[in-house]
Amino acid sequence: MCIRDRDNMNLFQDFQEMDKLIQSVPDNGGVYFVPALTGLFTPHWRTDVSGTIIGLTLHTHKAHLVRSILEAICFRTREVMDAMESETKQKYGSVKVDGGLTQNNLLLQMQADIL
């Protein structure tokens, strides 16, 4: 998703640095990210929507932005899960995760809390 685009913005070099960044702030500092970098797909199907960052102030740090990106991933996952449950009329009791982001315990906890 948008994490692979970190190289374009030089937000962090690896997942360990990302973890240190998001642990350094208690919250997103009022920064919110809409991860619609190529449109906003399931369940909205809007190709005309673009990614957005809001809430930037003079007090915003890189850590706030990175944390808001991870929160956006969690909320998009929730939105897709809700759409799947609505379409299938089934409740999903668990979610299995894999990939580099699974090394981040805070992200996994945020995802669990949001789901």
Order of alpha helices (4+ residues) and beta strands (2+ residues): alpha-alpha-beta-beta-alpha-alpha
